[in-house]
Structures are given as C-alpha cells and as structure tokens.
Amino acid sequence: MTEEKQYPFKPLNFSRLSPEEQLENSQNFLTTLQKRRTVRQFSTDPVAFELIQNAIRAAGTAPSGANLQPWTFVVVEDGEIKRQIRQAAEEEEKEFYASKITPEWREALAPLGTDWIKTHLEDAPYLIVVFEQTYRVEETRTARRML
C-alpha cells in the first residue's frame, strides 16, 4: 500500500485593489519591463555571494507542476570549470552559426554583432548553471529504517 502524499495548505493572502490601483500597478509594472535590455557585456567586478543566493531563491519560486520545482541550480566560480563550460558552449554555438542558423535569423543578429564567441562565460564572477531534474530519488520509510 502506498502512502498518499499530502501537500500543506498555504492560504492566499489576497486583497482586491481598486480599479485605479490595479491600473497604476499595471502601468508601473509595464514601465519597469520596458526598461529591460539584453546584456552582452559583463563586468568582471566581484559581487556579494548573497546577491547570487537571492537570485537563485527568486528563480526557485517559479511555479511548476505539483510544485516540484524540477531543477537544480549550481553556482560556478572556479575559473577552470568556467573555461570548460565556455569551450563546450562555443563548440555548440560555432556549429549553430556554421550550419543551423536560418538566413532570417542571421540577418536579425547582424546589427548586434552576436556570434559564437562567449567570453562572458569566463568574465562573469559567477555562472549559474540550471539542470533539469528528470527524476528524483525519494527517501521512503523502509529506506529510513535501513539507515
């Protein structure tokens, strides 16, 4: 007989805003999002590790099926590992730019100067690598007794 998993109930603390507040909040949110830009140059300046932790904590709150968050975040600071990641990424990107990119995509990227060279993977003080969890090993009562 299998144990049925129970999820703890988390009440939603919600209070409806007035239509005016809703409109103001949506306009503020839109203004913030319209300021976003793609970054192609990265600083080599060190950052507090707590900033990285908070970014991962924020990313980890993303909704997922059954609230399982099927991902693992790994922070890479070691220069040699970053070099290896860059090398692997550049191999993939070089092949993409050489044989897989469509003419339309190449034309769209041309003014940006984007190519397969990814120096930022070594320049950034930290890399955050995201791994998908395709399965999980869960501890069972039997396994706990055996430990």
KADA-V890341 format. One record per backbone hydrogen bond with DSSP energy under -0.5 kcal/mol. CO is the residue of the C=O (numbers start at 1). NH is the residue of the N-H. E is the energy in kcal/mol with one decimal. If there is no record, write none. Layout:
# KADA-V890341
co:nh:e
CO:NH:E
CO:NH:E
This chain:
# KADA-V890341
co:nh:e
9:11:-0.6
11:13:-0.6
12:14:-1.2
18:22:-2.7
19:23:-2.3
20:24:-2.5
21:25:-2.8
22:26:-2.6
23:27:-2.3
24:28:-2.5
25:29:-2.5
26:30:-2.5
27:31:-2.5
28:32:-2.2
29:33:-2.6
30:34:-2.3
31:35:-0.6
32:35:-1.2
33:36:-1.4
38:40:-0.5
48:51:-1.6
48:52:-0.9
49:53:-2.4
50:54:-2.6
51:55:-2.0
52:56:-2.3
53:57:-2.7
54:58:-2.5
55:59:-2.4
56:60:-2.6
57:61:-0.5
58:61:-1.2
59:62:-1.7
64:67:-2.5
65:68:-1.8
69:71:-2.6
70:133:-2.6
72:131:-3.0
74:76:-0.5
74:129:-3.1
75:77:-0.5
76:127:-2.1
78:82:-2.4
79:83:-2.2
80:84:-2.1
81:85:-2.4
82:86:-2.6
83:87:-2.6
84:88:-2.3
85:89:-2.7
86:90:-3.0
87:91:-1.9
88:92:-1.8
89:93:-2.8
90:94:-2.9
91:95:-1.8
92:96:-2.2
93:97:-3.0
94:98:-2.0
95:99:-2.5
95:100:-0.6
96:100:-1.9
96:101:-2.1
102:106:-2.6
103:107:-2.3
104:108:-2.1
105:109:-2.1
106:110:-1.5
107:111:-0.6
109:112:-1.4
109:113:-1.0
109:114:-1.0
110:113:-0.9
118:121:-1.7
119:122:-2.0
119:123:-1.9
120:124:-2.2
127:76:-3.2
127:129:-0.6
129:74:-2.6
129:131:-0.5
131:72:-2.4
132:134:-0.8
136:138:-0.6
140:144:-2.4
141:145:-2.2
142:146:-1.5
143:147:-1.1
144:147:-0.6
